[in-house]
């Protein structure tokens, strides 16, 4: 398992908390807080693109 540095959880109302992490090999990770052993991983660039697309409203149809 890679050595992941996790950020503080991002939480919505209730217990819906997600964590984002990175490692020294330029990978990014996303997991539900408390379940960090079961993560989704991709490059930091892919995470950056995801965040920018969400901020630009490209996922608004999912709300």
Secondary structure, DSSP 8 states (H G I E B T S, - for coil): ----EE---EE-STT-EEEEEE-TTSEEEEEETT-TTS-EEEEHHHHHHHHHHHHTTTTGGG-
